[in-house]
C-alpha cells in the first residue's frame, strides 16, 4: 500500500511540475494561479495543497532539484587548475543542454530571479573562483570581476538557449573562456 501511495505522490508531483513548466513558457510565476495549475494537471486543489503551499513553493522545489542535480553532476569532476574553468564550464553547459527545456524556462523572464542568482553562485564556485586564483587575481576587485563574468555568462547561456543551442557546449565554453581570459577584443 505504501509503494502505491509513493507512486501516486510521485505522479502528482510530476504532473504539477510539468504543468507549471508549461504555464511558465507563456506567463510569469506571479500571474500563475493554483486553480490554473490544478486544471492543467487535472487534480483538485486539496491535492495540490497536500503537496505545496502555493505555486511559489512548487517552483522553488523544481529549482532546488535542478540545483542539487547540477551540483551532483559538477562534483563528479576533478580537473587540473589550469584547465578547470574551461572543463567545468563545458560540463555545466552540457548539463544545461541535457536539461534544456526546464533550464530555458527557469532562466526566462517568467521564472524566478532567485534561480538565476543560485545558478550564478554555482558558476562562480566552480569556475570563476578557480580562474581568479589561477590568474592570480586576488585584488579587492576580484569579487566584482567574478560577478561581471558570471552575469555575462548567464546572459550568454540564455542567448544560446534561445538560439536553439547553435553551438556545442565545447564551442560555447571556449568562447566564454576566451572572453573571460582575453576580453572582447580577442575576437
SVG drawing of the C-alpha trace seen along z (x, -y; Angstrom):
<svg xmlns="http://www.w3.org/2000/svg" viewBox="-11 -46 60 48">
<polyline fill="none" stroke="black" stroke-width="0.4" points="0.0,0.0 2.9,-2.4 4.5,-2.0 1.2,-2.7 0.9,-5.9 4.5,-6.8 3.9,-6.2 0.8,-8.3 2.7,-11.1 5.5,-11.0 3.0,-11.1 1.1,-14.0 4.2,-16.0 5.5,-15.2 2.2,-16.3 2.2,-19.5 5.8,-20.2 5.2,-19.6 2.1,-21.8 3.9,-24.7 6.7,-24.4 4.2,-24.5 2.4,-27.6 5.7,-29.4 6.5,-29.3 3.8,-31.8 3.4,-33.8 5.2,-34.9 5.1,-33.0 3.3,-36.0 0.4,-35.5 0.1,-31.8 -2.8,-30.6 -3.2,-27.4 -6.6,-26.9 -5.0,-27.2 -2.3,-24.7 -4.8,-22.2 -6.9,-22.4 -4.0,-21.8 -2.7,-19.0 -6.2,-17.6 -6.1,-17.4 -8.1,-19.1 -6.9,-21.9 -6.9,-19.9 -4.4,-17.5 -2.2,-20.4 -2.2,-21.8 -1.4,-18.5 2.0,-18.8 2.7,-22.5 1.6,-25.7 1.4,-27.7 2.8,-28.0 6.0,-29.6 6.8,-26.6 6.3,-24.3 8.6,-26.5 11.2,-26.5 11.1,-22.7 11.7,-22.4 14.6,-24.9 16.1,-23.0 16.0,-19.7 17.9,-21.3 20.4,-23.0 21.0,-19.8 21.3,-17.7 23.7,-20.3 25.9,-20.2 26.0,-16.4 26.9,-16.4 29.7,-19.0 31.1,-17.5 31.9,-14.3 34.8,-16.1 38.3,-16.9 40.4,-18.9 43.9,-20.4 43.6,-24.0 44.8,-25.4 42.1,-23.5 39.3,-23.6 37.5,-26.8 37.2,-25.5 36.3,-21.9 33.8,-22.9 32.2,-25.5 31.8,-22.8 30.3,-20.3 27.9,-23.0 26.9,-23.7 26.4,-20.0 24.1,-19.8 22.1,-22.8 21.9,-21.3 20.6,-18.0 18.0,-19.8 17.3,-22.4 13.6,-22.9 13.5,-23.3 16.6,-25.4 15.3,-27.7 12.0,-28.1 13.6,-28.7 16.1,-31.2 13.4,-33.1 11.7,-36.3 8.8,-34.2 10.9,-32.3 12.1,-33.5 15.2,-35.6 16.5,-33.8 17.1,-30.7 19.3,-32.8 21.2,-34.0 21.7,-30.5 23.0,-29.3 25.4,-32.3 26.6,-31.2 27.3,-27.7 29.1,-29.1 31.2,-31.3 32.0,-28.5 33.0,-26.0 34.7,-28.2 35.3,-31.9 36.9,-31.4 39.4,-29.0 40.0,-31.1 40.7,-34.1 43.1,-32.0 44.9,-30.5 45.3,-34.0 46.5,-35.4 43.6,-37.9 43.4,-38.4 42.8,-42.1 40.0,-43.8 38.1,-44.0 38.1,-40.2 34.6,-39.9 33.4,-42.4 35.3,-40.7 33.7,-37.4 30.2,-38.9 30.7,-40.6 32.0,-37.4 29.2,-35.2 26.5,-37.7 27.7,-37.8 27.9,-34.1 24.3,-33.7 23.2,-36.0 25.3,-34.2 23.7,-30.9 20.2,-32.4 21.0,-33.6 22.4,-30.2 19.2,-28.5 17.1,-31.0 19.3,-30.3 18.4,-26.6 21.9,-25.6 23.5,-26.8 27.0,-25.9 28.1,-22.8 28.8,-23.0 32.5,-22.8 32.4,-25.6 30.5,-27.9 32.7,-27.0 35.7,-28.0 34.0,-31.3 33.2,-32.1 36.7,-31.3 38.3,-33.2 36.2,-36.3 37.0,-35.8 40.7,-35.4 41.4,-37.9 38.4,-40.2 36.1,-41.1 38.9,-42.5 40.3,-38.9 37.6,-38.3"/>
</svg>
